[in-house]
């Protein structure tokens, strides 16, 4: 059988142990679909390219390796752009194959023609077009190396229609590059140890995708010995075990005051896998000043970092932590500080019946989930006020157990849950979606059923775009405009997909419904029907 560009691409995907390619089919990449027909790689067909992209992005978060998505030209690429932008801002490795028109009709405003580089040049680490069949394998291999190295991110590869089926003289089975752990001189590491030991109010800030159980445990040992509080970047809170007495919460939207105090009043900040970015620093109002600043991460350019840098180690946090010497035992003053901040976090993150108002349902719902879910459960989410409860009340003990967009993209919860059920079919998966989020990619319930995945999907319905409504009320009080929604019967919609469903009008009934969902062998959707966020819309 003659090797083609498409078959060499598949050969390389197999060599990289890629398990799944997420896609919405298009005539522009039929050659690639055909090459995947006899491959061990599972082809997962989504209902919309944005959903497929989010599935691939979630796969990357859960595995630590680049997710792969294939879409068609023009409209398909446009739909996938939300996942590309999310992967770029969230520093998540993603490889996106985009079918293109044939080269003989290029630059003639042909059907669905567009400029790949112009569209994605500012939101991808690199953009390639495979015009030369003989170098296609090398370009694909290079794309994966770029996506996964340094500051991880998306790489977009254009596939001209006729090039995919072009024969190649010889197939190349290019093995992925090995990346040895970074090595540091003893005096370079000693500088960090001395600075951490000398500080009176140090803090560790964890972030990024590269955390494992081993690296989290190493940080736990160092931080607990030295009595150094640990906080996280926005939506990176699963990187560190919440049962640790030095965990004091996460930064960013919905943060707790104890975490902000530990970070904002520190005289030394050690960033591990992240930098001083706008969200975690309350738009650069926290964490700056004269604090000694240590940054550990794979990005040599420190993109997104604002402020001082005292020591910079270009390495994955796990490699750096494994090389670090023990820190001295923390002082009594440090211990007292950590205990105060930890107590404030525990109080803040524990649901209480006395907390009334808007937060009451969050405590009931997410408190129930925290009580019933196993430690290795995977939580996926989109963006919206409903996620605040998950960030506050759900405690994580293992890395890679939360998947949500750090750039605030809506619509990720359901497709990410699909990917989670495929990556970890033996684990409990809960997908969170507001009614706004669900309206964007809720159609991927069909993909959940088609793939045989099992997840619990929670739809929080307040008949509106809650986050935007809260901003609107702050800036234009009493003048709701464009933020109310008219929603379908979500339970009926779920049952139409063959999914079990519960409608909850009283949050006191949530616990029973959630227990049933966890014990069911089928996927379940729970529709939490809340009061409308725009009361006037209900009149």
Secondary structure, 3 states (H helix, E strand, C coil): CCCEHHHHHHHHHHHCCCCEEEECCCHHHHHHHHHHCCCCCEEEECCCHHHHHHHHHHHHHHHCCCEEEEECCCHHHHHHHHHHHHHHHHCCCEEEEEEECCHHHCCCCCCCCCCHHHHHCCCCCEEEECCCHHHHHHHHHHHHHHHHCCCCCEEEEEEEHHHHCCECCCCCCCCCCCCCCCCCCHHHHHHHHHHHHHCCCEEEEECCCCCCHHHHHHHHHHHHHHCCEEEECCCCHHHCCCCCCCEEEECCCCCCHHHHHHHHCCCEEEEECCCCCCCCCCCCCCCCCCCEEEEEECCCCCCCCCCCCCEEEECCHHHHHHHCCCCCCCCHHHHHHHHHHHHHHHHHCCCCCCCCHHHHHHHHHHHHHHHHCCCCCEEECCCCCCHHHHHHHCCCCCCCCEECCCCCCCCCHHHHHHHHHHHCCCCCEEEEEEHHHHHHHHHHHHHHHHHCCCCEEEEEECCECHHHHHHHHHHCCCCCCCCECCCCCHHHHHHHCCCEEEEECCHHHHHHHHHHHHHCCCCEEEEEECCCCCHHHHC
